[in-house]
Amino acid sequence: MVLLYEILDTALYIYSLGLIIYIFMSWFPGARESAFGNFLTKICEPYLEPFRKIIPPLGMIDLSPIVAIIVVHLARNGLFELFRMLV
């Protein structure tokens, strides 16, 4: 049970780091067209798309990735609480 928790927690942590890197890649021209950028686009955009439909951008600032990262963080906390209750 502990191993499953650690795997899920690590996966969510790595995914949140991937989201942060993906967001910062928008600041560098051509970064998202690289092989790594295309990989992050394929794994991040399906998750970010529903947030973008709900939260409109404020001018040139897109706040939806911040909300998406907060949701991943809340999922990690919820997973921890669930694990704590089970053990």
C-alpha positions in Angstrom: 0.0 0.0 0.0 2.9 2.3 0.8 4.5 1.6 -2.5 1.3 2.5 -4.4 1.0 5.7 -2.5 4.6 6.7 -3.2 4.2 5.9 -7.0 1.0 7.9 -7.3 2.5 10.8 -5.2 5.7 10.9 -7.3 3.7 10.7 -10.6 1.6 13.7 -9.5 4.7 15.6 -8.4 6.4 14.9 -11.7 3.3 15.9 -13.7 3.1 19.2 -11.8 6.7 19.9 -12.6 6.0 19.1 -16.2 3.1 21.6 -16.2 5.4 24.3 -14.7 8.1 23.6 -17.4 5.4 23.7 -20.1 4.2 27.1 -18.9 7.7 28.5 -18.8 8.4 27.2 -22.3 5.8 29.7 -23.6 8.3 32.4 -22.7 10.9 31.1 -25.1 10.3 31.3 -28.9 10.4 27.9 -30.5 10.7 26.0 -27.3 7.4 24.2 -27.7 8.3 23.1 -31.2 11.2 21.0 -30.0 10.9 17.3 -29.4 10.6 17.8 -25.6 8.1 20.6 -26.1 6.0 18.4 -28.3 6.1 15.7 -25.7 5.0 18.1 -23.0 2.3 19.5 -25.3 0.8 16.0 -25.7 0.7 15.3 -22.0 -0.2 18.8 -20.7 -2.7 20.2 -23.2 -5.5 17.6 -22.6 -5.4 18.4 -18.9 -5.2 22.2 -19.4 -7.9 22.4 -22.0 -10.9 22.1 -19.6 -9.5 24.7 -17.3 -9.0 27.1 -20.3 -12.7 26.6 -21.2 -13.7 27.6 -17.7 -11.2 30.4 -16.9 -10.8 33.0 -19.7 -7.4 34.7 -20.1 -7.0 38.1 -18.6 -5.4 40.0 -21.5 -2.2 38.2 -22.3 -2.2 36.3 -18.9 -3.6 32.8 -18.8 -4.4 31.9 -15.2 -5.8 28.4 -16.0 -2.4 26.6 -15.6 -2.1 28.0 -12.1 -5.5 26.6 -11.2 -4.6 23.3 -12.9 -1.4 23.1 -10.8 -3.4 23.9 -7.6 -5.8 21.0 -8.5 -2.9 18.6 -8.9 -1.6 19.8 -5.5 -5.0 19.3 -3.9 -5.1 15.8 -5.5 -1.7 15.0 -3.9 -3.0 16.3 -0.5 -6.2 14.3 -0.9 -4.2 11.2 -1.7 -2.1 11.7 1.4 -5.2 12.1 3.6 -6.8 9.0 2.0 -3.6 7.0 2.6 -3.4 8.3 6.2 -7.0 7.1 6.9 -6.4 3.7 5.4 -3.2 3.0 7.3 
